[in-house]
């Protein structure tokens, strides 16, 4: 259960909402039990009074008080159930927000190499199905189990008060067995199956997405039918595991229901003995067994919740593993920099897990306000070096200290939002004048001034409404807006023609005045102005 601890701590950060939600669930369940018990008592009482009156024996009954109680429980059950559903679903949505925010923060602190270990399809699975498996911990597992345990204790106390200690002890044994059968036993018998099933479903979901993404290539290779058949076999295996888990959960639900019914039969049998001895009146005899039957409402969801706990643990394990925070040792910092130094790399080694090092014993010192260009052919490791400089990739050896930086990655990343929203990521407080100014520097001002919405022009998914060169210049403008003293530009002019590239390089030169710039490219013509150039020999 240790894999659930980080997420349980998040859930318990809202104790007030959890308590109120639990009390609403308790109110709904107690109203249902009260309705059943009082109705049974009332029916039995009126039947006995009717028999006595039919035999000419004197008998009276107060119809108004129990009738009012029945109406009260009926209304309170409906009202509390309605409010409970609204409140607890709102709580679950808030908990889901907490979980996702915490997950995104962990992902942000993880180095880029760690995030690259998973494909996009696997990350989609983490952010959807794995997170969804965690947000039901409170509503389907913690609260129902605590509620069932509490109401069971109430039934045992009620049995001791209305009947006697021996009857309460017998009921305690039966209900205790029912609780263990619905929780611990269901978990033990399904944990391996559901955990394995969760991994299978994650693999199958990833394979289906990759099948769709690579459908054109599969068709060209004539492998569509074979790959589809393989997917069907994997789906059949996952369905088989699902059937096996559901079957075991079903048996535990049946066994739990049987034990609850057995407790009611036991209470009725033991009550008859007390009734015969004159210790217990007839209506009270019926009250406890019917109340015990109402426990089924609180127990029904437990086997399924605990039967799927193994899958929830598997999801938590994957999330913990893939979003673990990077060790701060060797991470970039600015506290150990010499005077007038913007970046210093000492004995730097960069590598990805299970791959040979890209760089070893790399040393570099960049002075403040210096312009440094780094050249290397494609595949020489320029982007990995830039990732290490920016702090996105933790070095495998050595250290890299730097001033706060703004980083233009080799891959152009634009969000499905407006031009303004994408630019303001670089400087949230930038004015419209500053936005137009930087667009002028990258020669996009005329392009967007002719648009109807201008700065509020929608860029589409990943900037799909722009050409490759335009998207690259928007990303460059966003980095230029940052006030960071160090700017790292990886292939800043990708997709931009030579003439435009030269004009932009001249125009951004004054914008970057007073800042340190490290630019990386495959050739000198793709670099902005530099004071010195370093050639990567790989």
One Martini backbone bead per residue (centre of mass of N, CA, C, O) as a GRO file, in nm:
protein
  538
    1UNK     BB    1   0.049   0.067  -0.003
    2UNK     BB    2   0.282   0.282  -0.044
    3UNK     BB    3   0.196   0.395  -0.334
    4UNK     BB    4  -0.057   0.565  -0.199
    5UNK     BB    5   0.050   0.785  -0.004
    6UNK     BB    6   0.081   1.047  -0.178
    7UNK     BB    7  -0.234   1.050  -0.252
    8UNK     BB    8  -0.353   1.042   0.035
    9UNK     BB    9  -0.233   1.310   0.125
   10UNK     BB   10  -0.400   1.476  -0.071
   11UNK     BB   11  -0.679   1.392   0.030
   12UNK     BB   12  -0.623   1.483   0.343
   13UNK     BB   13  -0.620   1.805   0.277
   14UNK     BB   14  -0.959   1.765   0.298
   15UNK     BB   15  -1.114   1.709   0.583
   16UNK     BB   16  -1.380   1.864   0.576
   17UNK     BB   17  -1.504   1.736   0.318
   18UNK     BB   18  -1.483   1.443   0.409
   19UNK     BB   19  -1.663   1.467   0.657
   20UNK     BB   20  -1.919   1.573   0.524
   21UNK     BB   21  -1.949   1.344   0.320
   22UNK     BB   22  -1.969   1.117   0.531
   23UNK     BB   23  -2.222   1.228   0.679
   24UNK     BB   24  -2.410   1.212   0.434
   25UNK     BB   25  -2.385   0.907   0.394
   26UNK     BB   26  -2.484   0.836   0.677
   27UNK     BB   27  -2.762   0.968   0.658
   28UNK     BB   28  -2.867   0.794   0.424
   29UNK     BB   29  -2.830   0.516   0.560
   30UNK     BB   30  -2.992   0.569   0.824
   31UNK     BB   31  -3.255   0.636   0.681
   32UNK     BB   32  -3.290   0.357   0.553
   33UNK     BB   33  -3.285   0.194   0.815
   34UNK     BB   34  -3.515   0.346   0.957
   35UNK     BB   35  -3.733   0.283   0.748
   36UNK     BB   36  -3.726  -0.023   0.771
   37UNK     BB   37  -3.756  -0.062   1.078
   38UNK     BB   38  -4.016   0.110   1.125
   39UNK     BB   39  -4.192  -0.038   0.921
   40UNK     BB   40  -4.176  -0.316   1.056
   41UNK     BB   41  -4.288  -0.233   1.325
   42UNK     BB   42  -4.560  -0.113   1.222
   43UNK     BB   43  -4.673  -0.362   1.080
   44UNK     BB   44  -4.665  -0.549   1.323
   45UNK     BB   45  -4.836  -0.380   1.515
   46UNK     BB   46  -5.094  -0.362   1.339
   47UNK     BB   47  -5.138  -0.667   1.319
   48UNK     BB   48  -5.173  -0.725   1.622
   49UNK     BB   49  -5.406  -0.531   1.667
   50UNK     BB   50  -5.597  -0.663   1.463
   51UNK     BB   51  -5.613  -0.939   1.602
   52UNK     BB   52  -5.721  -0.840   1.875
   53UNK     BB   53  -5.977  -0.706   1.760
   54UNK     BB   54  -6.088  -0.971   1.624
   55UNK     BB   55  -6.093  -1.106   1.936
   56UNK     BB   56  -6.203  -0.877   2.139
   57UNK     BB   57  -5.952  -0.719   2.217
   58UNK     BB   58  -5.787  -0.483   2.369
   59UNK     BB   59  -5.655  -0.208   2.156
   60UNK     BB   60  -5.375   0.012   2.075
   61UNK     BB   61  -5.264   0.284   1.842
   62UNK     BB   62  -5.012   0.499   1.720
   63UNK     BB   63  -5.013   0.643   1.399
   64UNK     BB   64  -4.853   0.922   1.395
   65UNK     BB   65  -4.562   0.883   1.489
   66UNK     BB   66  -4.465   0.652   1.298
   67UNK     BB   67  -4.568   0.788   1.041
   68UNK     BB   68  -4.384   1.038   1.069
   69UNK     BB   69  -4.117   0.878   1.074
   70UNK     BB   70  -4.141   0.756   0.793
   71UNK     BB   71  -4.153   1.025   0.641
   72UNK     BB   72  -3.887   1.136   0.740
   73UNK     BB   73  -3.701   0.910   0.627
   74UNK     BB   74  -3.786   0.939   0.333
   75UNK     BB   75  -3.699   1.236   0.298
   76UNK     BB   76  -3.406   1.221   0.415
   77UNK     BB   77  -3.300   1.016   0.213
   78UNK     BB   78  -3.341   1.181  -0.042
   79UNK     BB   79  -3.193   1.442   0.042
   80UNK     BB   80  -2.918   1.321   0.133
   81UNK     BB   81  -2.853   1.180  -0.134
   82UNK     BB   82  -2.851   1.430  -0.313
   83UNK     BB   83  -2.641   1.599  -0.157
   84UNK     BB   84  -2.418   1.385  -0.156
   85UNK     BB   85  -2.373   1.367  -0.460
   86UNK     BB   86  -2.298   1.660  -0.507
   87UNK     BB   87  -2.070   1.692  -0.296
   88UNK     BB   88  -1.886   1.440  -0.363
   89UNK     BB   89  -1.837   1.510  -0.662
   90UNK     BB   90  -1.701   1.775  -0.601
   91UNK     BB   91  -1.475   1.653  -0.434
   92UNK     BB   92  -1.356   1.472  -0.656
   93UNK     BB   93  -1.282   1.706  -0.846
   94UNK     BB   94  -1.085   1.837  -0.647
   95UNK     BB   95  -0.900   1.591  -0.616
   96UNK     BB   96  -0.829   1.573  -0.914
   97UNK     BB   97  -0.687   1.844  -0.921
   98UNK     BB   98  -0.469   1.780  -0.715
   99UNK     BB   99  -0.346   1.539  -0.865
  100UNK     BB  100  -0.274   1.683  -1.133
  101UNK     BB  101  -0.099   1.906  -1.018
  102UNK     BB  102   0.106   1.720  -0.880
  103UNK     BB  103   0.189   1.571  -1.136
  104UNK     BB  104   0.285   1.816  -1.303
  105UNK     BB  105   0.505   1.899  -1.102
  106UNK     BB  106   0.670   1.640  -1.124
  107UNK     BB  107   0.718   1.658  -1.429
  108UNK     BB  108   0.864   1.936  -1.421
  109UNK     BB  109   1.105   1.817  -1.229
  110UNK     BB  110   1.169   1.636  -1.443
  111UNK     BB  111   1.369   1.524  -1.663
  112UNK     BB  112   1.376   1.486  -2.001
  113UNK     BB  113   1.488   1.196  -2.013
  114UNK     BB  114   1.266   1.071  -1.838
  115UNK     BB  115   1.022   1.150  -2.025
  116UNK     BB  116   1.135   0.990  -2.284
  117UNK     BB  117   1.067   0.689  -2.192
  118UNK     BB  118   0.790   0.775  -2.298
  119UNK     BB  119   0.522   0.774  -2.476
  120UNK     BB  120   0.245   0.939  -2.568
  121UNK     BB  121   0.051   0.704  -2.503
  122UNK     BB  122   0.152   0.663  -2.210
  123UNK     BB  123   0.088   0.949  -2.109
  124UNK     BB  124  -0.211   0.933  -2.164
  125UNK     BB  125  -0.260   0.706  -1.960
  126UNK     BB  126  -0.165   0.859  -1.710
  127UNK     BB  127  -0.367   1.120  -1.747
  128UNK     BB  128  -0.621   0.926  -1.729
  129UNK     BB  129  -0.656   0.629  -1.612
  130UNK     BB  130  -0.462   0.660  -1.367
  131UNK     BB  131  -0.599   0.906  -1.240
  132UNK     BB  132  -0.889   0.788  -1.226
  133UNK     BB  133  -0.810   0.560  -1.021
  134UNK     BB  134  -0.756   0.774  -0.780
  135UNK     BB  135  -1.034   0.949  -0.755
  136UNK     BB  136  -1.190   0.683  -0.606
  137UNK     BB  137  -1.083   0.632  -0.320
  138UNK     BB  138  -1.296   0.780  -0.150
  139UNK     BB  139  -1.589   0.711  -0.274
  140UNK     BB  140  -1.528   0.373  -0.305
  141UNK     BB  141  -1.341   0.309  -0.037
  142UNK     BB  142  -1.306   0.475   0.223
  143UNK     BB  143  -1.596   0.565   0.295
  144UNK     BB  144  -1.755   0.291   0.274
  145UNK     BB  145  -1.581   0.133   0.478
  146UNK     BB  146  -1.621   0.320   0.722
  147UNK     BB  147  -1.930   0.311   0.716
  148UNK     BB  148  -1.971   0.005   0.749
  149UNK     BB  149  -1.824  -0.019   1.019
  150UNK     BB  150  -1.999   0.180   1.181
  151UNK     BB  151  -2.282   0.050   1.132
  152UNK     BB  152  -2.209  -0.223   1.249
  153UNK     BB  153  -2.165  -0.121   1.536
  154UNK     BB  154  -2.455  -0.016   1.572
  155UNK     BB  155  -2.594  -0.294   1.543
  156UNK     BB  156  -2.457  -0.423   1.785
  157UNK     BB  157  -2.558  -0.222   1.994
  158UNK     BB  158  -2.862  -0.264   1.933
  159UNK     BB  159  -2.863  -0.565   2.006
  160UNK     BB  160  -2.779  -0.525   2.305
  161UNK     BB  161  -3.029  -0.341   2.380
  162UNK     BB  162  -3.275  -0.524   2.267
  163UNK     BB  163  -3.150  -0.784   2.356
  164UNK     BB  164  -2.832  -0.924   2.386
  165UNK     BB  165  -2.505  -1.014   2.411
  166UNK     BB  166  -2.518  -1.283   2.256
  167UNK     BB  167  -2.650  -1.174   2.003
  168UNK     BB  168  -2.436  -0.956   1.945
  169UNK     BB  169  -2.202  -1.156   1.911
  170UNK     BB  170  -2.316  -1.314   1.671
  171UNK     BB  171  -2.345  -1.070   1.483
  172UNK     BB  172  -2.047  -0.987   1.491
  173UNK     BB  173  -1.934  -1.239   1.354
  174UNK     BB  174  -2.092  -1.224   1.088
  175UNK     BB  175  -2.023  -0.926   1.007
  176UNK     BB  176  -1.718  -0.959   1.018
  177UNK     BB  177  -1.708  -1.167   0.790
  178UNK     BB  178  -1.841  -0.985   0.578
  179UNK     BB  179  -1.629  -0.758   0.582
  180UNK     BB  180  -1.381  -0.934   0.507
  181UNK     BB  181  -1.501  -1.049   0.243
  182UNK     BB  182  -1.545  -0.753   0.107
  183UNK     BB  183  -1.232  -0.675   0.145
  184UNK     BB  184  -0.972  -0.848   0.205
  185UNK     BB  185  -1.049  -1.099   0.039
  186UNK     BB  186  -1.099  -0.952  -0.230
  187UNK     BB  187  -0.814  -0.841  -0.255
  188UNK     BB  188  -0.645  -1.104  -0.243
  189UNK     BB  189  -0.804  -1.250  -0.494
  190UNK     BB  190  -0.740  -0.980  -0.709
  191UNK     BB  191  -0.464  -0.828  -0.718
  192UNK     BB  192  -0.309  -0.980  -0.944
  193UNK     BB  193  -0.517  -0.958  -1.167
  194UNK     BB  194  -0.565  -0.643  -1.174
  195UNK     BB  195  -0.272  -0.565  -1.211
  196UNK     BB  196  -0.231  -0.719  -1.475
  197UNK     BB  197  -0.470  -0.587  -1.623
  198UNK     BB  198  -0.367  -0.297  -1.613
  199UNK     BB  199  -0.113  -0.350  -1.783
  200UNK     BB  200  -0.262  -0.461  -2.031
  201UNK     BB  201  -0.436  -0.211  -2.089
  202UNK     BB  202  -0.200  -0.016  -2.127
  203UNK     BB  203  -0.073  -0.170  -2.366
  204UNK     BB  204  -0.324  -0.174  -2.547
  205UNK     BB  205  -0.372   0.130  -2.564
  206UNK     BB  206  -0.097   0.192  -2.690
  207UNK     BB  207  -0.126   0.008  -2.940
  208UNK     BB  208  -0.375   0.146  -3.063
  209UNK     BB  209  -0.253   0.426  -3.101
  210UNK     BB  210  -0.014   0.329  -3.276
  211UNK     BB  211  -0.190   0.209  -3.497
  212UNK     BB  212  -0.321   0.478  -3.581
  213UNK     BB  213  -0.059   0.641  -3.632
  214UNK     BB  214   0.061   0.381  -3.824
  215UNK     BB  215  -0.138   0.307  -4.060
  216UNK     BB  216   0.010   0.387  -4.317
  217UNK     BB  217   0.260   0.206  -4.275
  218UNK     BB  218   0.106  -0.063  -4.251
  219UNK     BB  219  -0.021  -0.048  -4.530
  220UNK     BB  220   0.242  -0.028  -4.696
  221UNK     BB  221   0.345  -0.315  -4.558
  222UNK     BB  222   0.095  -0.518  -4.517
  223UNK     BB  223   0.017  -0.519  -4.170
  224UNK     BB  224  -0.275  -0.463  -4.077
  225UNK     BB  225  -0.403  -0.744  -4.028
  226UNK     BB  226  -0.190  -0.860  -3.829
  227UNK     BB  227  -0.208  -0.631  -3.619
  228UNK     BB  228  -0.511  -0.660  -3.563
  229UNK     BB  229  -0.497  -0.953  -3.465
  230UNK     BB  230  -0.311  -0.894  -3.228
  231UNK     BB  231  -0.503  -0.699  -3.083
  232UNK     BB  232  -0.731  -0.908  -3.043
  233UNK     BB  233  -0.568  -1.097  -2.863
  234UNK     BB  234  -0.511  -0.891  -2.640
  235UNK     BB  235  -0.811  -0.832  -2.580
  236UNK     BB  236  -0.883  -1.120  -2.495
  237UNK     BB  237  -0.693  -1.137  -2.255
  238UNK     BB  238  -0.814  -0.895  -2.102
  239UNK     BB  239  -1.104  -1.013  -2.087
  240UNK     BB  240  -1.032  -1.264  -1.925
  241UNK     BB  241  -0.935  -1.111  -1.675
  242UNK     BB  242  -1.199  -0.961  -1.627
  243UNK     BB  243  -1.377  -1.210  -1.580
  244UNK     BB  244  -1.221  -1.322  -1.341
  245UNK     BB  245  -1.254  -1.077  -1.155
  246UNK     BB  246  -1.567  -1.052  -1.166
  247UNK     BB  247  -1.625  -1.331  -1.053
  248UNK     BB  248  -1.495  -1.291  -0.774
  249UNK     BB  249  -1.656  -1.045  -0.694
  250UNK     BB  250  -1.934  -1.181  -0.715
  251UNK     BB  251  -1.886  -1.393  -0.491
  252UNK     BB  252  -1.841  -1.183  -0.265
  253UNK     BB  253  -2.117  -1.053  -0.286
  254UNK     BB  254  -2.279  -1.308  -0.227
  255UNK     BB  255  -2.148  -1.375   0.047
  256UNK     BB  256  -2.222  -1.112   0.187
  257UNK     BB  257  -2.528  -1.134   0.153
  258UNK     BB  258  -2.555  -1.402   0.305
  259UNK     BB  259  -2.449  -1.300   0.582
  260UNK     BB  260  -2.660  -1.082   0.624
  261UNK     BB  261  -2.902  -1.275   0.616
  262UNK     BB  262  -2.797  -1.450   0.851
  263UNK     BB  263  -2.813  -1.228   1.067
  264UNK     BB  264  -3.121  -1.194   1.044
  265UNK     BB  265  -3.195  -1.487   1.114
  266UNK     BB  266  -3.056  -1.495   1.386
  267UNK     BB  267  -3.214  -1.262   1.514
  268UNK     BB  268  -3.492  -1.397   1.480
  269UNK     BB  269  -3.436  -1.658   1.636
  270UNK     BB  270  -3.340  -1.526   1.902
  271UNK     BB  271  -3.600  -1.350   1.939
  272UNK     BB  272  -3.804  -1.580   1.985
  273UNK     BB  273  -3.697  -1.665   2.259
  274UNK     BB  274  -3.752  -1.387   2.392
  275UNK     BB  275  -4.054  -1.380   2.323
  276UNK     BB  276  -4.141  -1.638   2.479
  277UNK     BB  277  -4.025  -1.512   2.760
  278UNK     BB  278  -4.121  -1.191   2.750
  279UNK     BB  279  -3.878  -0.984   2.682
  280UNK     BB  280  -3.996  -0.948   2.379
  281UNK     BB  281  -4.156  -0.778   2.160
  282UNK     BB  282  -4.270  -0.824   1.848
  283UNK     BB  283  -4.187  -0.557   1.695
  284UNK     BB  284  -3.889  -0.565   1.797
  285UNK     BB  285  -3.812  -0.832   1.664
  286UNK     BB  286  -3.826  -0.708   1.363
  287UNK     BB  287  -3.639  -0.462   1.358
  288UNK     BB  288  -3.346  -0.583   1.341
  289UNK     BB  289  -3.354  -0.767   1.086
  290UNK     BB  290  -3.431  -0.536   0.892
  291UNK     BB  291  -3.186  -0.359   0.949
  292UNK     BB  292  -2.978  -0.570   0.852
  293UNK     BB  293  -3.074  -0.578   0.557
  294UNK     BB  294  -2.984  -0.270   0.507
  295UNK     BB  295  -2.668  -0.324   0.491
  296UNK     BB  296  -2.638  -0.393   0.188
  297UNK     BB  297  -2.598  -0.101   0.087
  298UNK     BB  298  -2.305  -0.072   0.227
  299UNK     BB  299  -2.172  -0.355   0.099
  300UNK     BB  300  -2.197  -0.380  -0.217
  301UNK     BB  301  -1.931  -0.194  -0.303
  302UNK     BB  302  -1.680  -0.334  -0.172
  303UNK     BB  303  -1.581  -0.567  -0.358
  304UNK     BB  304  -1.522  -0.388  -0.604
  305UNK     BB  305  -1.325  -0.188  -0.474
  306UNK     BB  306  -1.121  -0.412  -0.364
  307UNK     BB  307  -1.094  -0.565  -0.640
  308UNK     BB  308  -0.958  -0.279  -0.774
  309UNK     BB  309  -0.702  -0.206  -0.603
  310UNK     BB  310  -0.476  -0.329  -0.773
  311UNK     BB  311  -0.509  -0.128  -1.010
  312UNK     BB  312  -0.455   0.126  -0.843
  313UNK     BB  313  -0.169   0.047  -0.759
  314UNK     BB  314  -0.054   0.028  -1.044
  315UNK     BB  315  -0.104   0.324  -1.116
  316UNK     BB  316   0.063   0.446  -0.883
  317UNK     BB  317   0.331   0.315  -0.962
  318UNK     BB  318   0.360   0.450  -1.239
  319UNK     BB  319   0.345   0.744  -1.142
  320UNK     BB  320   0.584   0.734  -0.944
  321UNK     BB  321   0.799   0.643  -1.152
  322UNK     BB  322   0.735   0.871  -1.393
  323UNK     BB  323   0.733   1.131  -1.154
  324UNK     BB  324   0.994   1.153  -1.038
  325UNK     BB  325   1.214   1.333  -0.878
  326UNK     BB  326   1.495   1.499  -0.921
  327UNK     BB  327   1.799   1.503  -0.835
  328UNK     BB  328   1.974   1.786  -0.722
  329UNK     BB  329   2.230   1.668  -0.794
  330UNK     BB  330   2.386   1.858  -1.044
  331UNK     BB  331   2.218   2.084  -1.075
  332UNK     BB  332   2.124   2.377  -1.164
  333UNK     BB  333   2.297   2.686  -1.072
  334UNK     BB  334   2.393   3.027  -0.924
  335UNK     BB  335   2.589   3.012  -0.657
  336UNK     BB  336   2.885   2.905  -0.806
  337UNK     BB  337   2.954   3.157  -0.959
  338UNK     BB  338   3.153   3.354  -1.097
  339UNK     BB  339   3.243   3.642  -1.182
  340UNK     BB  340   3.107   3.725  -1.481
  341UNK     BB  341   2.915   3.458  -1.497
  342UNK     BB  342   2.661   3.262  -1.667
  343UNK     BB  343   2.833   2.989  -1.741
  344UNK     BB  344   2.929   2.655  -1.597
  345UNK     BB  345   3.116   2.374  -1.715
  346UNK     BB  346   3.214   2.067  -1.539
  347UNK     BB  347   3.280   1.769  -1.643
  348UNK     BB  348   3.061   1.704  -1.856
  349UNK     BB  349   2.793   1.457  -1.867
  350UNK     BB  350   2.589   1.305  -2.131
  351UNK     BB  351   2.300   1.085  -2.082
  352UNK     BB  352   2.106   0.803  -2.147
  353UNK     BB  353   1.944   0.547  -2.073
  354UNK     BB  354   2.103   0.281  -2.221
  355UNK     BB  355   2.336   0.483  -2.322
  356UNK     BB  356   2.571   0.641  -2.458
  357UNK     BB  357   2.759   0.898  -2.431
  358UNK     BB  358   2.762   1.220  -2.571
  359UNK     BB  359   2.930   1.340  -2.325
  360UNK     BB  360   3.272   1.412  -2.205
  361UNK     BB  361   3.444   1.640  -2.040
  362UNK     BB  362   3.283   1.914  -2.041
  363UNK     BB  363   3.395   2.254  -2.101
  364UNK     BB  364   3.247   2.578  -1.989
  365UNK     BB  365   3.276   2.942  -2.024
  366UNK     BB  366   3.040   3.211  -1.975
  367UNK     BB  367   3.004   3.530  -2.007
  368UNK     BB  368   2.870   3.811  -1.953
  369UNK     BB  369   2.737   3.926  -2.258
  370UNK     BB  370   2.792   3.680  -2.422
  371UNK     BB  371   2.842   3.535  -2.755
  372UNK     BB  372   2.760   3.191  -2.827
  373UNK     BB  373   2.854   2.942  -3.059
  374UNK     BB  374   2.718   2.616  -3.163
  375UNK     BB  375   2.848   2.357  -3.365
  376UNK     BB  376   2.666   2.088  -3.544
  377UNK     BB  377   2.566   1.817  -3.653
  378UNK     BB  378   2.339   1.597  -3.698
  379UNK     BB  379   2.358   1.413  -3.394
  380UNK     BB  380   2.582   1.560  -3.196
  381UNK     BB  381   2.414   1.692  -2.929
  382UNK     BB  382   2.303   1.984  -2.899
  383UNK     BB  383   2.027   1.950  -2.750
  384UNK     BB  384   2.140   1.804  -2.501
  385UNK     BB  385   2.324   2.034  -2.418
  386UNK     BB  386   2.097   2.244  -2.386
  387UNK     BB  387   1.945   2.087  -2.169
  388UNK     BB  388   2.178   2.099  -1.963
  389UNK     BB  389   2.201   2.405  -1.948
  390UNK     BB  390   1.886   2.452  -1.862
  391UNK     BB  391   1.800   2.176  -1.672
  392UNK     BB  392   1.637   1.938  -1.821
  393UNK     BB  393   1.920   1.780  -1.801
  394UNK     BB  394   2.081   1.569  -1.613
  395UNK     BB  395   2.385   1.504  -1.536
  396UNK     BB  396   2.591   1.219  -1.503
  397UNK     BB  397   2.831   1.433  -1.484
  398UNK     BB  398   2.907   1.681  -1.311
  399UNK     BB  399   2.855   2.038  -1.387
  400UNK     BB  400   2.592   2.309  -1.405
  401UNK     BB  401   2.612   2.658  -1.403
  402UNK     BB  402   2.356   2.924  -1.384
  403UNK     BB  403   2.158   3.143  -1.496
  404UNK     BB  404   1.874   3.249  -1.562
  405UNK     BB  405   1.663   3.110  -1.827
  406UNK     BB  406   1.595   3.108  -2.177
  407UNK     BB  407   1.433   2.851  -2.394
  408UNK     BB  408   1.489   2.733  -2.725
  409UNK     BB  409   1.381   2.472  -2.864
  410UNK     BB  410   1.393   2.267  -3.132
  411UNK     BB  411   1.104   2.231  -3.064
  412UNK     BB  412   0.802   2.345  -3.161
  413UNK     BB  413   0.587   2.505  -2.910
  414UNK     BB  414   0.235   2.527  -2.937
  415UNK     BB  415  -0.070   2.640  -2.837
  416UNK     BB  416  -0.417   2.605  -2.824
  417UNK     BB  417  -0.430   2.937  -2.903
  418UNK     BB  418  -0.342   3.241  -2.886
  419UNK     BB  419  -0.101   3.459  -2.954
  420UNK     BB  420  -0.101   3.602  -2.683
  421UNK     BB  421  -0.085   3.351  -2.497
  422UNK     BB  422   0.188   3.249  -2.612
  423UNK     BB  423   0.357   3.507  -2.546
  424UNK     BB  424   0.289   3.540  -2.229
  425UNK     BB  425   0.475   3.309  -2.132
  426UNK     BB  426   0.734   3.496  -2.136
  427UNK     BB  427   0.540   3.764  -2.040
  428UNK     BB  428   0.266   3.827  -1.853
  429UNK     BB  429   0.313   4.169  -1.845
  430UNK     BB  430   0.286   4.233  -2.128
  431UNK     BB  431   0.226   4.450  -2.362
  432UNK     BB  432   0.107   4.524  -2.668
  433UNK     BB  433   0.356   4.683  -2.757
  434UNK     BB  434   0.561   4.455  -2.694
  435UNK     BB  435   0.439   4.246  -2.883
  436UNK     BB  436   0.470   4.408  -3.147
  437UNK     BB  437   0.773   4.450  -3.126
  438UNK     BB  438   0.861   4.149  -3.136
  439UNK     BB  439   0.716   4.091  -3.405
  440UNK     BB  440   0.891   4.287  -3.565
  441UNK     BB  441   1.163   4.140  -3.517
  442UNK     BB  442   1.030   3.860  -3.657
  443UNK     BB  443   0.838   3.937  -3.896
  444UNK     BB  444   0.494   3.940  -3.785
  445UNK     BB  445   0.325   4.201  -3.778
  446UNK     BB  446   0.199   4.207  -4.063
  447UNK     BB  447   0.063   3.929  -4.051
  448UNK     BB  448  -0.134   4.008  -3.791
  449UNK     BB  449  -0.254   4.289  -3.870
  450UNK     BB  450  -0.438   4.148  -4.104
  451UNK     BB  451  -0.595   4.028  -3.891
  452UNK     BB  452  -0.886   4.046  -3.730
  453UNK     BB  453  -0.762   3.958  -3.426
  454UNK     BB  454  -0.465   3.954  -3.417
  455UNK     BB  455  -0.359   3.878  -3.108
  456UNK     BB  456  -0.638   3.685  -3.112
  457UNK     BB  457  -0.530   3.471  -3.285
  458UNK     BB  458  -0.584   3.152  -3.381
  459UNK     BB  459  -0.342   2.878  -3.402
  460UNK     BB  460  -0.408   2.608  -3.315
  461UNK     BB  461  -0.289   2.300  -3.326
  462UNK     BB  462   0.035   2.352  -3.281
  463UNK     BB  463   0.013   2.580  -3.505
  464UNK     BB  464  -0.155   2.490  -3.777
  465UNK     BB  465  -0.206   2.798  -3.902
  466UNK     BB  466   0.098   2.775  -3.953
  467UNK     BB  467   0.392   2.785  -4.053
  468UNK     BB  468   0.696   2.675  -3.969
  469UNK     BB  469   0.835   2.956  -3.962
  470UNK     BB  470   0.616   3.106  -3.797
  471UNK     BB  471   0.621   2.927  -3.548
  472UNK     BB  472   0.919   2.977  -3.482
  473UNK     BB  473   0.890   3.289  -3.440
  474UNK     BB  474   0.694   3.276  -3.204
  475UNK     BB  475   0.885   3.122  -3.016
  476UNK     BB  476   1.108   3.335  -3.024
  477UNK     BB  477   0.940   3.571  -2.913
  478UNK     BB  478   0.881   3.443  -2.638
  479UNK     BB  479   1.180   3.437  -2.545
  480UNK     BB  480   1.245   3.743  -2.582
  481UNK     BB  481   1.040   3.839  -2.352
  482UNK     BB  482   1.228   3.754  -2.162
  483UNK     BB  483   1.433   3.857  -1.864
  484UNK     BB  484   1.654   3.674  -1.888
  485UNK     BB  485   2.008   3.676  -1.882
  486UNK     BB  486   1.973   3.393  -2.028
  487UNK     BB  487   2.004   3.269  -2.370
  488UNK     BB  488   1.872   2.979  -2.542
  489UNK     BB  489   1.938   2.874  -2.888
  490UNK     BB  490   1.781   2.620  -3.084
  491UNK     BB  491   1.749   2.661  -3.386
  492UNK     BB  492   1.602   2.959  -3.449
  493UNK     BB  493   1.573   2.931  -3.800
  494UNK     BB  494   1.370   2.726  -3.860
  495UNK     BB  495   1.210   2.770  -4.171
  496UNK     BB  496   1.397   3.011  -4.261
  497UNK     BB  497   1.500   3.219  -4.474
  498UNK     BB  498   1.787   3.380  -4.537
  499UNK     BB  499   1.691   3.677  -4.550
  500UNK     BB  500   1.515   3.671  -4.293
  501UNK     BB  501   1.736   3.576  -4.103
  502UNK     BB  502   1.919   3.824  -4.125
  503UNK     BB  503   1.715   4.037  -4.028
  504UNK     BB  504   1.650   3.913  -3.751
  505UNK     BB  505   1.938   3.911  -3.636
  506UNK     BB  506   1.962   4.223  -3.635
  507UNK     BB  507   1.693   4.290  -3.466
  508UNK     BB  508   1.774   4.114  -3.199
  509UNK     BB  509   2.039   4.234  -3.103
  510UNK     BB  510   1.928   4.482  -2.939
  511UNK     BB  511   1.732   4.319  -2.757
  512UNK     BB  512   1.997   4.147  -2.632
  513UNK     BB  513   2.116   4.362  -2.482
  514UNK     BB  514   2.305   4.251  -2.194
  515UNK     BB  515   2.295   3.953  -2.279
  516UNK     BB  516   2.321   3.613  -2.275
  517UNK     BB  517   2.423   3.402  -2.562
  518UNK     BB  518   2.321   3.070  -2.670
  519UNK     BB  519   2.387   2.919  -2.982
  520UNK     BB  520   2.246   2.657  -3.197
  521UNK     BB  521   2.385   2.485  -3.489
  522UNK     BB  522   2.482   2.348  -3.812
  523UNK     BB  523   2.553   2.652  -3.903
  524UNK     BB  524   2.665   2.978  -3.935
  525UNK     BB  525   2.398   3.081  -4.094
  526UNK     BB  526   2.212   2.989  -3.818
  527UNK     BB  527   2.334   3.233  -3.668
  528UNK     BB  528   2.369   3.469  -3.473
  529UNK     BB  529   2.543   3.685  -3.323
  530UNK     BB  530   2.899   3.640  -3.239
  531UNK     BB  531   3.207   3.607  -3.055
  532UNK     BB  532   3.201   3.283  -3.053
  533UNK     BB  533   3.296   2.949  -3.175
  534UNK     BB  534   3.184   2.608  -3.136
  535UNK     BB  535   3.303   2.284  -3.222
  536UNK     BB  536   3.154   1.975  -3.273
  537UNK     BB  537   3.332   1.654  -3.248
  538UNK     BB  538   3.105   1.386  -3.384
   0.00000   0.00000   0.00000
